[in-house]
Amino acid sequence: MTAAFAGLSRWTRFCILMLTGAIAGLGQAPQDMWFATVFALALVMAFHSATVSARQAAFQSWAFGVGYFAFSLRWIIEPFLVDVARHGWMAPFAIALMAAGAAAFWACFASVSYRFAPRSPLALGAGLVWAELTRSLILTGFPWALLGHIWVPTSLAQLAAYGGPHLLTLVTVIVAWAVFALFGRARFVGVAVLAALVGLGWFCVPSAALLDDAAPTVRLVQPNAPQHQKWDPEFRETFVNRMVEMTGQGDVPDLIVWPETAVPYLLNYVQSDLSLLDEAARGAPLVFGIQRRDEAQQYFNSLVVMGQGGVLQQIYDKRHLVPFGEYIPGGDLLGRFGIHGLATTDGAGFASGVAEARVSIPGIGEAIPLICYEGIFAEELDGMTSRPRFLLLITNDAWFGQAAGPFQHLAQARLRAIEQGLPMVRVANTGVSAMIDPYGRIVGALPLNMDGVIDLSLPSALPITLYARWGDWLLIVVNALLTLGLYALSRRDSD
C-alpha cells in the first residue's frame, strides 16, 4: 500500500492525505469518534515509514494537518458571518490560513523527527507531541483541537490530572503506533500496548460524584442572545430583562452567574442602575460579564462580582485576549483601512487585565475566573499559590455558531476541571452552560440555543493534582526520553 501511495503524483498524495486528516478530525467534538483519529494517524505513520527524505515527511504531515485543522476548525468562519457585509470576505482566508499555519507546526517537527530517526512512525508521533506543545505556547498560543482532546469523553481523560492535555496527545500517538504495529513485525508489542491501554482506561474510571449536603447552590442563567441581536438597541433590553426575570425566580441560591458581556453596556454607565440586578438577586452574589473603560480610555472585557446592595466587590479584566478578535496588533493603523477585531470596542481593541486571576465569592470561597478564550489554556492555570474552591468560566459562544465550536469549547472546559481537580461553573450566552465536576463530568446543563435557568449543587474539589503542581514538566520529560531513546535506536541500527 505504501509503495503504491509513493508512486502517485504529488497532488494526488496531497488530496489523499488531506482527506485522511479530515477523517482524523472526526475525533473532536461533537462527533467524538476517537477511533477515527487513531486509525487515520496510524495510516499516516504507515506512509511515513516509507518516506525517503525529511522534506517528504514534512510535506505529508503538512497535508495531513491541513485536512485535520480545516475540518476541526471549520467553526472559525462563523464569527465572520455575524456581520457578513463587513467581515464576510475574511472567512475563506481565515480558515485557509489557520489550517495551513497550524499544520506547519506538524510539518516542521515531522521533518526534525525524520532527521532524528528516519522512517520511524513512533518518532513522528513524538514529533507531533512537540508540535502540539509548541503551538499551544508560541505567538500567544492556540491549543484548540489538540490531538489529545479526542479522549475527553472517555475515562482516559483522567490522565490529564497527571500530565495535562499534552499527555493525552502522547497517548493518542502511542495508540496510533500500536495500531500501525499490528500490521508489521511488532504486532505482539502492538497488542500488548493496546491491552495495557484498555486496562488503564478501566482503572481510570472515576468514582461517584463529589457532593455533600452543605454544597452551595449555583444558578446558571442562559439568555440565548444571538450575536447579531446581542448589541442591537432594539433587542438588548429584551435579553437583560430576560436574565433579570430568570434570576429572581424560585428560592434564593448561594450564587448566580450570568455569561460573558451579559450586560450590553459599559460598566461606567450602569453602576448607578444596578439596583434592578440587586433586586433580582435578593442578596445572593451575582457574577456577570460586562465591558468597561478606565481613566486612560482603555477598554476591558470584564467579569464583575456584585454583592448585596448592588456593591461591586471585585472586577476581573480578561488577561488573555483573542488575537485579531479582541485586539489587532497595530489596530489604530489598520483601523484606517477598515480592518477591526470582531469583538473590539474601538480600533485598537481591548487592553489586557493585569490583576491576579482570583475572585472571592461570599459564602463559597475563592474562584479562578476565566472569560471565554482563557478557558482553552491549561498552562495558565498552573503554579497557584493557594487552592481555590472552583473554576468560574463565563463565555459567549454565540460567536462559534451552532455546530462544532461550542461543543469543542465545552470539551476543553471539562479538561480544565480534570487537570486542576476542581469543579467548574460554566455559563454561556447561547449554551452550553454546565456544572462540571472535578472529573470532567457534566452534572447538569442547559442545551445549546435555548434560554433558561438551572440550579445546581457545586461539587467538592479533589486534592491538588500532579498537573496543578508541575504543569507540563512530566510530559516534557517523558517525551524527551522517548525522543532520545528513538534517536539512540536509530543510530544503533544505522551503524
QUIMOJO-V703102 format. One record per residue. N is the residue number from 0. PHI is phi in whole degrees, 0 to 359 (* if undefined). D_LAST is the distance of its C-alpha to the last C-alpha in whole Angstrom. Layout:
n:N phi:PHI d_last:D_LAST
n:N phi:PHI d_last:D_LAST
This chain:
n:0 phi:* d_last:29
n:1 phi:295 d_last:26
n:2 phi:293 d_last:26
n:3 phi:296 d_last:30
n:4 phi:297 d_last:29
n:5 phi:295 d_last:27
n:6 phi:278 d_last:30
n:7 phi:282 d_last:32
n:8 phi:293 d_last:34
n:9 phi:300 d_last:33
n:10 phi:294 d_last:36
n:11 phi:295 d_last:36
n:12 phi:298 d_last:33
n:13 phi:299 d_last:34
n:14 phi:296 d_last:37
n:15 phi:296 d_last:35
n:16 phi:293 d_last:33
n:17 phi:294 d_last:36
n:18 phi:295 d_last:38
n:19 phi:298 d_last:35
n:20 phi:297 d_last:35
n:21 phi:297 d_last:39
n:22 phi:297 d_last:39
n:23 phi:299 d_last:36
n:24 phi:295 d_last:39
n:25 phi:295 d_last:41
n:26 phi:286 d_last:40
n:27 phi:280 d_last:42
n:28 phi:298 d_last:46
n:29 phi:269 d_last:48
n:30 phi:290 d_last:46
n:31 phi:57 d_last:44
n:32 phi:267 d_last:42
n:33 phi:303 d_last:39
n:34 phi:295 d_last:37
n:35 phi:295 d_last:38
n:36 phi:296 d_last:35
n:37 phi:298 d_last:33
n:38 phi:290 d_last:33
n:39 phi:295 d_last:33
n:40 phi:292 d_last:30
n:41 phi:298 d_last:28
n:42 phi:294 d_last:29
n:43 phi:295 d_last:27
n:44 phi:297 d_last:24
n:45 phi:296 d_last:24
n:46 phi:298 d_last:25
n:47 phi:297 d_last:22
n:48 phi:294 d_last:19
n:49 phi:249 d_last:20
n:50 phi:290 d_last:20
n:51 phi:246 d_last:19
n:52 phi:202 d_last:19
n:53 phi:296 d_last:20
n:54 phi:295 d_last:23
n:55 phi:294 d_last:24
n:56 phi:299 d_last:23
n:57 phi:295 d_last:25
n:58 phi:298 d_last:28
n:59 phi:297 d_last:28
n:60 phi:292 d_last:28
n:61 phi:293 d_last:31
n:62 phi:297 d_last:33
n:63 phi:299 d_last:32
n:64 phi:294 d_last:33
n:65 phi:301 d_last:36
n:66 phi:295 d_last:38
n:67 phi:297 d_last:37
n:68 phi:284 d_last:39
n:69 phi:299 d_last:42
n:70 phi:282 d_last:43
n:71 phi:294 d_last:42
n:72 phi:258 d_last:44
n:73 phi:300 d_last:47
n:74 phi:294 d_last:49
n:75 phi:297 d_last:49
n:76 phi:282 d_last:51
n:77 phi:301 d_last:54
n:78 phi:301 d_last:55
n:79 phi:284 d_last:55
n:80 phi:264 d_last:58
n:81 phi:295 d_last:60
n:82 phi:236 d_last:62
n:83 phi:299 d_last:61
n:84 phi:298 d_last:63
n:85 phi:267 d_last:61
n:86 phi:242 d_last:58
n:87 phi:304 d_last:57
n:88 phi:296 d_last:56
n:89 phi:280 d_last:53
n:90 phi:304 d_last:52
n:91 phi:296 d_last:49
n:92 phi:292 d_last:48
n:93 phi:297 d_last:47
n:94 phi:290 d_last:45
n:95 phi:293 d_last:43
n:96 phi:291 d_last:42
n:97 phi:295 d_last:42
n:98 phi:295 d_last:39
n:99 phi:294 d_last:38
n:100 phi:292 d_last:37
n:101 phi:295 d_last:36
n:102 phi:294 d_last:33
n:103 phi:297 d_last:32
n:104 phi:296 d_last:31
n:105 phi:297 d_last:29
n:106 phi:298 d_last:28
n:107 phi:300 d_last:26
n:108 phi:283 d_last:24
n:109 phi:294 d_last:23
n:110 phi:297 d_last:22
n:111 phi:295 d_last:20
n:112 phi:296 d_last:19
n:113 phi:295 d_last:17
n:114 phi:291 d_last:15
n:115 phi:287 d_last:14
n:116 phi:214 d_last:13
n:117 phi:304 d_last:14
n:118 phi:62 d_last:16
n:119 phi:270 d_last:16
n:120 phi:298 d_last:20
n:121 phi:290 d_last:20
n:122 phi:295 d_last:19
n:123 phi:300 d_last:21
n:124 phi:299 d_last:24
n:125 phi:299 d_last:23
n:126 phi:296 d_last:23
n:127 phi:294 d_last:27
n:128 phi:298 d_last:28
n:129 phi:298 d_last:27
n:130 phi:296 d_last:29
n:131 phi:294 d_last:32
n:132 phi:295 d_last:32
n:133 phi:293 d_last:32
n:134 phi:290 d_last:35
n:135 phi:281 d_last:37
n:136 phi:242 d_last:37
n:137 phi:284 d_last:37
n:138 phi:55 d_last:40
n:139 phi:73 d_last:42
n:140 phi:83 d_last:40
n:141 phi:209 d_last:41
n:142 phi:277 d_last:39
n:143 phi:260 d_last:41
n:144 phi:59 d_last:40
n:145 phi:297 d_last:37
n:146 phi:302 d_last:34
n:147 phi:286 d_last:35
n:148 phi:292 d_last:39
n:149 phi:294 d_last:39
n:150 phi:269 d_last:39
n:151 phi:305 d_last:43
n:152 phi:284 d_last:45
n:153 phi:253 d_last:43
n:154 phi:291 d_last:43
n:155 phi:297 d_last:39
n:156 phi:300 d_last:41
n:157 phi:296 d_last:42
n:158 phi:294 d_last:38
n:159 phi:297 d_last:39
n:160 phi:293 d_last:41
n:161 phi:257 d_last:38
n:162 phi:223 d_last:35
n:163 phi:70 d_last:38
n:164 phi:295 d_last:37
n:165 phi:282 d_last:33
n:166 phi:294 d_last:33
n:167 phi:294 d_last:34
n:168 phi:295 d_last:32
n:169 phi:299 d_last:29
n:170 phi:300 d_last:31
n:171 phi:301 d_last:31
n:172 phi:288 d_last:28
n:173 phi:291 d_last:27
n:174 phi:297 d_last:29
n:175 phi:297 d_last:28
n:176 phi:297 d_last:25
n:177 phi:298 d_last:26
n:178 phi:295 d_last:29
n:179 phi:301 d_last:26
n:180 phi:294 d_last:24
n:181 phi:300 d_last:27
n:182 phi:254 d_last:26
n:183 phi:225 d_last:23
n:184 phi:290 d_last:21
n:185 phi:263 d_last:21
n:186 phi:299 d_last:25
n:187 phi:290 d_last:26
n:188 phi:293 d_last:24
n:189 phi:300 d_last:26
n:190 phi:298 d_last:29
n:191 phi:297 d_last:29
n:192 phi:294 d_last:28
n:193 phi:295 d_last:31
n:194 phi:296 d_last:34
n:195 phi:296 d_last:33
n:196 phi:289 d_last:34
n:197 phi:297 d_last:37
n:198 phi:297 d_last:38
n:199 phi:296 d_last:37
n:200 phi:298 d_last:39
n:201 phi:294 d_last:42
n:202 phi:294 d_last:42
n:203 phi:275 d_last:42
n:204 phi:301 d_last:45
n:205 phi:288 d_last:48
n:206 phi:280 d_last:51
n:207 phi:294 d_last:54
n:208 phi:300 d_last:56
n:209 phi:262 d_last:57
n:210 phi:230 d_last:60
n:211 phi:227 d_last:63
n:212 phi:295 d_last:67
n:213 phi:266 d_last:67
n:214 phi:299 d_last:64
n:215 phi:295 d_last:65
n:216 phi:261 d_last:66
n:217 phi:245 d_last:65
n:218 phi:260 d_last:66
n:219 phi:261 d_last:64
n:220 phi:247 d_last:66
n:221 phi:240 d_last:65
n:222 phi:281 d_last:67
n:223 phi:59 d_last:65
n:224 phi:264 d_last:66
n:225 phi:302 d_last:64
n:226 phi:300 d_last:62
n:227 phi:286 d_last:65
n:228 phi:250 d_last:68
n:229 phi:305 d_last:67
n:230 phi:256 d_last:68
n:231 phi:288 d_last:71
n:232 phi:306 d_last:74
n:233 phi:282 d_last:75
n:234 phi:241 d_last:73
n:235 phi:296 d_last:72
n:236 phi:295 d_last:75
n:237 phi:300 d_last:75
n:238 phi:287 d_last:71
n:239 phi:296 d_last:72
n:240 phi:296 d_last:75
n:241 phi:297 d_last:73
n:242 phi:293 d_last:71
n:243 phi:298 d_last:74
n:244 phi:297 d_last:76
n:245 phi:291 d_last:73
n:246 phi:293 d_last:72
n:247 phi:272 d_last:76
n:248 phi:271 d_last:76
n:249 phi:68 d_last:76
n:250 phi:291 d_last:76
n:251 phi:281 d_last:74
n:252 phi:279 d_last:71
n:253 phi:274 d_last:69
n:254 phi:203 d_last:67
n:255 phi:239 d_last:67
n:256 phi:232 d_last:64
n:257 phi:255 d_last:64
n:258 phi:281 d_last:62
n:259 phi:302 d_last:60
n:260 phi:44 d_last:63
n:261 phi:297 d_last:65
n:262 phi:267 d_last:68
n:263 phi:275 d_last:68
n:264 phi:221 d_last:70
n:265 phi:287 d_last:69
n:266 phi:302 d_last:69
n:267 phi:303 d_last:72
n:268 phi:259 d_last:74
n:269 phi:241 d_last:74
n:270 phi:301 d_last:75
n:271 phi:279 d_last:78
n:272 phi:245 d_last:78
n:273 phi:278 d_last:76
n:274 phi:298 d_last:79
n:275 phi:296 d_last:78
n:276 phi:291 d_last:75
n:277 phi:296 d_last:76
n:278 phi:296 d_last:79
n:279 phi:291 d_last:77
n:280 phi:288 d_last:74
n:281 phi:55 d_last:77
n:282 phi:96 d_last:76
n:283 phi:280 d_last:72
n:284 phi:297 d_last:69
n:285 phi:238 d_last:68
n:286 phi:255 d_last:65
n:287 phi:214 d_last:65
n:288 phi:265 d_last:63
n:289 phi:198 d_last:65
n:290 phi:262 d_last:64
n:291 phi:215 d_last:66
n:292 phi:231 d_last:66
n:293 phi:265 d_last:66
n:294 phi:294 d_last:69
n:295 phi:274 d_last:66
n:296 phi:65 d_last:66
n:297 phi:266 d_last:63
n:298 phi:259 d_last:62
n:299 phi:227 d_last:60
n:300 phi:265 d_last:59
n:301 phi:237 d_last:61
n:302 phi:243 d_last:61
n:303 phi:243 d_last:65
n:304 phi:255 d_last:66
n:305 phi:255 d_last:69
n:306 phi:262 d_last:72
n:307 phi:299 d_last:75
n:308 phi:84 d_last:78
n:309 phi:75 d_last:75
n:310 phi:280 d_last:74
n:311 phi:278 d_last:70
n:312 phi:278 d_last:69
n:313 phi:210 d_last:65
n:314 phi:230 d_last:63
n:315 phi:249 d_last:60
n:316 phi:260 d_last:58
n:317 phi:305 d_last:55
n:318 phi:260 d_last:52
n:319 phi:257 d_last:49
n:320 phi:272 d_last:51
n:321 phi:277 d_last:50
n:322 phi:299 d_last:49
n:323 phi:64 d_last:51
n:324 phi:242 d_last:53
n:325 phi:262 d_last:54
n:326 phi:206 d_last:54
n:327 phi:236 d_last:53
n:328 phi:303 d_last:51
n:329 phi:69 d_last:54
n:330 phi:300 d_last:56
n:331 phi:297 d_last:59
n:332 phi:291 d_last:58
n:333 phi:293 d_last:57
n:334 phi:298 d_last:60
n:335 phi:294 d_last:62
n:336 phi:260 d_last:60
n:337 phi:83 d_last:61
n:338 phi:259 d_last:57
n:339 phi:230 d_last:58
n:340 phi:290 d_last:56
n:341 phi:292 d_last:57
n:342 phi:246 d_last:58
n:343 phi:279 d_last:59
n:344 phi:266 d_last:63
n:345 phi:224 d_last:63
n:346 phi:306 d_last:61
n:347 phi:274 d_last:58
n:348 phi:82 d_last:58
n:349 phi:275 d_last:58
n:350 phi:262 d_last:57
n:351 phi:278 d_last:54
n:352 phi:288 d_last:56
n:353 phi:236 d_last:55
n:354 phi:289 d_last:57
n:355 phi:299 d_last:55
n:356 phi:279 d_last:54
n:357 phi:203 d_last:56
n:358 phi:232 d_last:60
n:359 phi:252 d_last:62
n:360 phi:258 d_last:64
n:361 phi:306 d_last:67
n:362 phi:83 d_last:68
n:363 phi:238 d_last:64
n:364 phi:133 d_last:62
n:365 phi:279 d_last:59
n:366 phi:224 d_last:57
n:367 phi:269 d_last:54
n:368 phi:278 d_last:55
n:369 phi:224 d_last:53
n:370 phi:244 d_last:54
n:371 phi:50 d_last:53
n:372 phi:304 d_last:50
n:373 phi:297 d_last:49
n:374 phi:286 d_last:48
n:375 phi:262 d_last:45
n:376 phi:255 d_last:43
n:377 phi:297 d_last:42
n:378 phi:296 d_last:41
n:379 phi:276 d_last:44
n:380 phi:256 d_last:46
n:381 phi:271 d_last:44
n:382 phi:70 d_last:45
n:383 phi:287 d_last:48
n:384 phi:283 d_last:51
n:385 phi:216 d_last:53
n:386 phi:275 d_last:53
n:387 phi:281 d_last:55
n:388 phi:277 d_last:57
n:389 phi:197 d_last:55
n:390 phi:261 d_last:54
n:391 phi:233 d_last:56
n:392 phi:243 d_last:55
n:393 phi:244 d_last:57
n:394 phi:208 d_last:56
n:395 phi:234 d_last:58
n:396 phi:280 d_last:56
n:397 phi:300 d_last:58
n:398 phi:298 d_last:56
n:399 phi:271 d_last:53
n:400 phi:82 d_last:56
n:401 phi:239 d_last:56
n:402 phi:250 d_last:53
n:403 phi:284 d_last:49
n:404 phi:307 d_last:50
n:405 phi:300 d_last:52
n:406 phi:284 d_last:50
n:407 phi:292 d_last:47
n:408 phi:295 d_last:48
n:409 phi:297 d_last:50
n:410 phi:300 d_last:47
n:411 phi:291 d_last:45
n:412 phi:297 d_last:48
n:413 phi:298 d_last:48
n:414 phi:292 d_last:44
n:415 phi:299 d_last:46
n:416 phi:296 d_last:48
n:417 phi:296 d_last:45
n:418 phi:300 d_last:43
n:419 phi:264 d_last:46
n:420 phi:67 d_last:48
n:421 phi:235 d_last:51
n:422 phi:290 d_last:53
n:423 phi:232 d_last:54
n:424 phi:262 d_last:57
n:425 phi:239 d_last:56
n:426 phi:237 d_last:59
n:427 phi:243 d_last:59
n:428 phi:303 d_last:61
n:429 phi:250 d_last:61
n:430 phi:99 d_last:59
n:431 phi:270 d_last:57
n:432 phi:270 d_last:58
n:433 phi:205 d_last:57
n:434 phi:260 d_last:57
n:435 phi:243 d_last:54
n:436 phi:276 d_last:53
n:437 phi:291 d_last:50
n:438 phi:264 d_last:48
n:439 phi:82 d_last:48
n:440 phi:273 d_last:51
n:441 phi:276 d_last:54
n:442 phi:284 d_last:57
n:443 phi:196 d_last:59
n:444 phi:204 d_last:59
n:445 phi:254 d_last:61
n:446 phi:290 d_last:60
n:447 phi:294 d_last:59
n:448 phi:61 d_last:62
n:449 phi:215 d_last:65
n:450 phi:277 d_last:67
n:451 phi:173 d_last:68
n:452 phi:220 d_last:68
n:453 phi:215 d_last:66
n:454 phi:258 d_last:67
n:455 phi:224 d_last:64
n:456 phi:281 d_last:63
n:457 phi:279 d_last:60
n:458 phi:297 d_last:58
n:459 phi:287 d_last:57
n:460 phi:273 d_last:54
n:461 phi:270 d_last:51
n:462 phi:302 d_last:50
n:463 phi:305 d_last:47
n:464 phi:275 d_last:44
n:465 phi:297 d_last:41
n:466 phi:293 d_last:40
n:467 phi:296 d_last:43
n:468 phi:276 d_last:42
n:469 phi:252 d_last:39
n:470 phi:65 d_last:38
n:471 phi:274 d_last:35
n:472 phi:298 d_last:33
n:473 phi:298 d_last:32
n:474 phi:297 d_last:30
n:475 phi:299 d_last:29
n:476 phi:295 d_last:27
n:477 phi:297 d_last:26
n:478 phi:290 d_last:25
n:479 phi:294 d_last:23
n:480 phi:296 d_last:21
n:481 phi:298 d_last:20
n:482 phi:298 d_last:19
n:483 phi:293 d_last:17
n:484 phi:296 d_last:16
n:485 phi:294 d_last:14
n:486 phi:296 d_last:13
n:487 phi:296 d_last:11
n:488 phi:296 d_last:10
n:489 phi:296 d_last:9
n:490 phi:293 d_last:6
n:491 phi:294 d_last:5
n:492 phi:291 d_last:6
n:493 phi:276 d_last:4
n:494 phi:282 d_last:0
